[in-house]
Amino acid sequence: MPDTFIRPTAQASYNAYLAHIRQCRECPAGPDRCAAGQELVRVYLTDVRKG
């Protein structure tokens, strides 16, 4: 199995997203997110794609 490596920038944006959903009452466990949660996902995906 290959090692999975997430670049530090992407890891930081993912951590920010996780911190947000842990405290946000608008972000349910499902696919729907508040506007801030959606923006954090967008930033994370952008960071991953920069790879």
N, C-alpha and C positions, 0 to 999 in steps of 0.2 A: 504494500500500500504506500503510495507516495506521501511525503510530508506535505502538510498544508501550511502555507506561510501567508499571513496577512501583513501587508506593509504597515508600518507604524501609523501613518496618516489614516489609513482605512480603519485600523484597529481603534484609534482614538475617536473617529466619528461613529463607529459602531458602539463603543462604550458610552458615548454621549447619548445615542439613541436608547440604549438599554437603561441608562439612568433616568431618561425622560419617561419611558413607559412604566417604569416602576413607581413613579410618583404621580403620573397624570391620570386623573379620573375620567378624562374623555377618551383615552385610548383603551379600547377593550382588548381582550385576548385574541380576538379575531382579526381579520384583515383591515378593518376600518381604523383610521387614526385621525387625531385632530390635525389642524393645519401645521402646528409645530412638529408633530411627529412625522407627518408627510415630508416636511422639509428636511428633517434629520435623515430620513431614509434616502432622499434624493442626494444629499451631500455624501452619505456613505457610498451609494452606488457610483457616484462620480469619482470618489477616491479610489474605489476598487478598480474601476475601468482605466484609471491613469496608469496602473501597474506597469 
